[in-house]
Amino acid sequence: MTVTVNLPQKVEQAYLAAARTKGVSVDALVADVLVSHAPVAESPQRPELIEERGIPVLRTGQPLDPSVVADTIDMIRRERDLTVLGQR
């Protein structure tokens, strides 16, 4: 693929200097930068329930929302407290 990018002169000079330092062409340097920061294509992953160290784990391929993690920790703490108090 061929792409033309207009960069500010300072940025262009920085890439030219970095390419010289590495002994590669600017094209190769920029291609490496783009490849290393390429967006990951989302693959539709089906959720699967697997067992890890005896614990069922639901793998969805997506990160958990922080509120889900906080709510789960709160629930576990409440259950633990009830167990310690002999109410479970």
C-alpha angles and dihedrals in degrees: 000000000000119000130178115211126185109213132183109264093248092054091047091051090049091054092046091051092046091050091050091049091052093042094237135113120267088243091057093046094049091045089054091049092049094046092049090052098039115139112250113245108239111240116199101246118190114226111251132191111223133168120241118183090339094309123112110237126189110216112198101160090237129099118252119250109249090237090060090053092048092047091049093050090049091051092050091049092050091050091048092050092050090050092050090050090051094244093120 
